[in-house]
Amino acid sequence: MRATGTQVPSFPKRRCAPPPPAGGGWPSPPGRPPPEPDRFAEPPDFSATPPPGDRDRDRVIEALGPVPTGVDELIRHTGLHPAQVFMILLELDLAGRLERHAGGDVSLVEPER
């Protein structure tokens, strides 16, 4: 509750950014070229990437082990396209052969005999 006779402090008004120019978009900061229009168009089409083959699966399984490994390391080590590595990891995960760890690391779970 506010005591009678007290005043609410006043704060300076905040200035809002001006509206974008009539041509559309914000101008680039000084000394920086404007962004290329194609750069923000569409994300890359990964559907053109061929599905992983048996040799690709073998390469990923050989690179995996009981020690947690980063997915980026798997991609670099195997030389496969990231979409292919993620597809193989999904297949292994659905088969119950992949364990996910904190930080996005993965390790191979040996099948029970």
C-alpha positions, 0 to 999 in steps of 0.5 A, spaced: 500 500 500 502 506 498 502 512 504 497 518 502 501 524 500 507 520 496 508 520 489 510 515 484 517 516 481 517 517 474 521 514 469 524 517 462 520 514 457 523 509 452 525 510 445 522 505 440 526 504 434 524 507 428 519 503 423 523 500 417 524 504 411 519 504 406 523 499 401 523 494 406 528 491 411 532 494 416 539 498 413 545 494 414 550 497 420 555 502 417 561 498 414 557 491 413 554 489 407 547 488 406 545 480 407 545 476 400 537 475 399 538 468 397 542 466 404 535 466 408 531 463 402 530 456 403 534 451 408 538 446 404 534 440 401 537 433 405 532 429 401 537 429 395 542 425 400 542 418 398 539 413 404 545 410 408 547 403 405 550 397 409 557 399 408 555 406 411 552 403 417 558 398 418 562 405 418 558 408 424 558 402 428 565 401 428 566 408 430 561 407 436 563 404 442 562 403 449 565 410 451 560 416 449 562 420 443 560 426 440 555 426 433 560 431 430 566 427 431 562 421 428 560 425 422 568 427 421 571 420 422 566 417 418 566 422 412 558 421 411 553 426 410 550 429 417 543 426 415 546 419 413 549 419 420 543 421 424 539 416 420 543 411 422 543 413 429 536 413 429 535 406 427 540 404 432 536 408 437 530 404 435 533 397 435 535 399 442 543 399 441 544 406 442 545 410 449 544 417 449 548 421 454 548 428 456 551 434 451 548 430 445 554 424 446 552 417 444 555 410 445 553 403 442 550 398 447 552 391 446 546 386 444 544 381 450 546 374 448 
